[in-house]
């Protein structure tokens, strides 16, 4: 456990650099507390993605790219011993932050141009219940790059590590249209 906390301290320093160089902004609750999302507006550079609600995401569409504050999540989740408790805690943190994400887009000067949200993660269990749709990246190089950058966080979040478990992991795109985000979470913003 001491090794994990030492690694988290190093990750915290790297995370501060990441935040600066990626030009990420926090989203905030109505109580002006930071959520676990850091975001930035981006132009989508991947292949066309068709979402279940009829929204098509095409190259150069305006999206809000979401990044989880992994160090914060790990600090909070590591206090829980059982893997299921950790998974539920992470799920709840994301779920509670979603209305603030919807408010961020609703209040953004480019709100009308933003088509949806996109993220990429190796921890993607339960995301469909949150409203996300999963797609695998097409580029092998990009998959390998994302695997290498996200693997340390995956290791810290996992309690049982086996080669079989590692081989099954793959970075996954998470998409949600702005309309679906607003329909699912914007009405609940008063509760956050």
C-alpha positions as CSV (number, residue, x, y, z in Angstrom):
1,X,0.0,0.0,0.0
2,X,2.9,2.3,0.8
3,X,4.2,1.8,-2.8
4,X,0.8,2.7,-4.2
5,X,0.7,6.0,-2.2
6,X,4.3,6.8,-3.3
7,X,3.3,6.2,-6.9
8,X,0.3,8.4,-6.5
9,X,2.5,11.2,-5.2
10,X,4.6,11.0,-8.4
11,X,1.4,10.8,-10.5
12,X,0.2,13.9,-8.7
13,X,3.2,15.9,-9.9
14,X,2.9,14.5,-13.4
15,X,-0.8,15.3,-13.4
16,X,-0.1,19.0,-12.6
17,X,2.1,19.1,-15.7
18,X,-0.5,17.3,-17.8
19,X,-3.2,19.8,-16.7
20,X,-1.0,22.7,-17.7
21,X,0.1,21.4,-21.1
22,X,-3.2,20.0,-22.2
23,X,-5.0,23.3,-21.3
24,X,-7.7,21.5,-19.3
25,X,-10.3,23.2,-17.2
26,X,-12.2,21.8,-14.2
27,X,-16.0,21.6,-14.2
28,X,-17.7,22.7,-11.0
29,X,-20.8,21.9,-9.1
30,X,-23.4,24.5,-8.1
31,X,-21.6,24.6,-4.7
32,X,-18.4,25.7,-6.6
33,X,-16.6,22.4,-5.9
34,X,-14.4,20.7,-8.5
35,X,-15.8,17.6,-10.1
36,X,-13.7,14.7,-11.2
37,X,-13.8,16.0,-14.8
38,X,-11.2,18.2,-16.5
39,X,-12.2,19.2,-20.0
40,X,-11.3,21.1,-23.1
41,X,-13.0,21.8,-26.5
42,X,-11.5,19.8,-29.3
43,X,-12.0,19.0,-33.0
44,X,-12.6,15.3,-33.5
45,X,-9.9,13.7,-35.6
46,X,-11.1,10.1,-35.8
47,X,-13.4,8.1,-38.1
48,X,-17.1,8.8,-38.4
49,X,-19.1,7.4,-35.4
50,X,-22.8,6.9,-35.5
51,X,-24.5,7.0,-32.1
52,X,-27.7,5.2,-31.2
53,X,-29.7,8.5,-30.9
54,X,-29.0,9.3,-34.6
55,X,-26.1,11.7,-33.9
56,X,-23.2,11.3,-36.3
57,X,-19.7,12.4,-35.1
58,X,-17.6,13.3,-38.1
59,X,-14.0,14.5,-38.5
60,X,-13.6,18.1,-37.3
61,X,-16.8,18.2,-35.3
62,X,-16.6,20.2,-32.1
63,X,-16.6,18.0,-29.0
64,X,-15.9,18.4,-25.4
65,X,-13.1,16.1,-24.5
66,X,-13.3,14.7,-21.0
67,X,-10.5,13.6,-18.7
68,X,-11.0,12.0,-15.4
69,X,-8.9,13.3,-12.5
70,X,-7.3,9.9,-12.0
71,X,-5.1,10.8,-9.1
72,X,-8.1,12.2,-7.1
73,X,-10.1,9.1,-7.9
74,X,-7.3,6.8,-6.8
75,X,-6.8,8.6,-3.6
76,X,-10.5,8.3,-2.7
77,X,-10.9,4.7,-4.0
78,X,-7.7,3.3,-2.4
79,X,-9.2,3.7,1.1
80,X,-11.7,1.0,0.1
81,X,-10.3,-2.6,0.3
82,X,-12.9,-4.5,-1.7
83,X,-12.7,-4.2,-5.6
84,X,-16.5,-4.0,-5.9
85,X,-16.6,-1.1,-3.4
86,X,-13.9,0.7,-5.4
87,X,-15.8,0.2,-8.6
88,X,-19.0,1.5,-7.1
89,X,-17.2,4.5,-5.6
90,X,-15.7,5.4,-9.0
91,X,-19.0,5.0,-10.7
92,X,-20.8,7.2,-8.2
93,X,-18.1,9.9,-8.5
94,X,-18.6,10.0,-12.3
95,X,-22.4,9.8,-12.0
96,X,-22.4,12.8,-9.6
97,X,-20.2,14.8,-11.9
98,X,-22.3,14.3,-15.0
99,X,-24.9,17.1,-14.3
100,X,-22.0,19.6,-13.9
101,X,-20.6,18.5,-17.2
102,X,-24.0,19.1,-18.8
103,X,-24.1,22.6,-17.2
104,X,-20.6,23.3,-18.4
105,X,-21.7,22.7,-22.0
106,X,-25.0,24.5,-21.6
107,X,-23.2,27.6,-20.3
108,X,-20.3,27.5,-22.7
109,X,-20.0,30.2,-25.4
110,X,-19.6,27.5,-28.1
111,X,-22.5,25.4,-26.7
112,X,-24.4,25.5,-30.0
113,X,-21.3,24.1,-31.9
114,X,-20.5,21.3,-29.4
115,X,-22.0,18.0,-30.7
116,X,-21.2,15.9,-27.7
117,X,-18.5,14.6,-25.4
118,X,-15.7,12.1,-25.9
119,X,-13.2,10.4,-23.6
120,X,-10.9,7.4,-23.8
121,X,-10.3,5.0,-20.9
122,X,-9.3,1.5,-20.0
123,X,-11.8,1.4,-17.1
124,X,-15.1,1.2,-18.9
125,X,-17.4,-1.1,-17.0
126,X,-20.8,0.3,-16.3
127,X,-20.4,3.3,-18.6
128,X,-23.4,2.4,-20.7
129,X,-25.6,2.9,-17.6
130,X,-24.3,6.5,-17.5
131,X,-25.3,7.1,-21.1
132,X,-22.0,6.5,-22.9
133,X,-21.5,4.5,-26.0
134,X,-18.3,2.5,-26.4
135,X,-16.1,2.3,-29.6
136,X,-12.7,0.9,-30.2
137,X,-10.1,3.2,-31.8
138,X,-9.1,2.1,-35.3
139,X,-5.4,3.0,-35.1
140,X,-3.2,0.4,-33.6
141,X,-0.5,3.0,-32.8
142,X,-3.1,5.1,-31.0
143,X,-4.3,2.1,-29.0
144,X,-0.8,1.2,-28.0
145,X,0.0,4.8,-27.1
146,X,-3.1,5.1,-24.9
147,X,-2.5,1.6,-23.4
148,X,1.0,2.7,-22.3
149,X,-0.2,6.0,-20.9
150,X,-3.2,4.6,-19.1
151,X,-1.7,1.3,-17.9
152,X,-0.1,2.8,-14.7
153,X,-3.4,4.1,-13.5
154,X,-5.1,0.9,-14.4
155,X,-2.5,-1.0,-12.3
156,X,-3.1,1.2,-9.3
157,X,-6.8,0.8,-9.5
158,X,-6.7,-2.9,-9.8
159,X,-6.3,-5.2,-6.9
160,X,-5.8,-8.5,-8.7
161,X,-3.4,-8.4,-11.6
162,X,-3.0,-11.3,-14.0
163,X,-1.7,-11.6,-17.5
164,X,-5.1,-12.7,-18.6
165,X,-6.7,-9.6,-17.1
166,X,-4.1,-7.3,-18.6
167,X,-4.5,-8.8,-22.1
168,X,-8.2,-8.2,-22.0
169,X,-7.7,-4.5,-21.4
170,X,-8.0,-2.1,-24.3
171,X,-8.4,1.7,-24.4
172,X,-12.0,2.5,-25.4
173,X,-13.6,5.7,-26.8
174,X,-16.6,6.8,-24.8
175,X,-19.1,9.1,-26.7
176,X,-22.3,10.8,-25.8
177,X,-24.3,13.3,-27.8
178,X,-25.0,16.7,-26.3
179,X,-28.7,16.0,-26.6
180,X,-28.5,12.7,-24.7
181,X,-26.3,14.4,-22.0
182,X,-28.8,17.2,-21.6
183,X,-31.8,14.9,-21.6
184,X,-30.2,12.6,-19.0
185,X,-28.4,15.1,-16.7
186,X,-29.4,18.7,-17.3
187,X,-32.7,18.5,-15.5
188,X,-30.8,17.1,-12.4
189,X,-28.4,20.1,-12.2
190,X,-30.2,21.7,-9.3
191,X,-29.4,18.6,-7.2
192,X,-25.6,18.9,-7.7
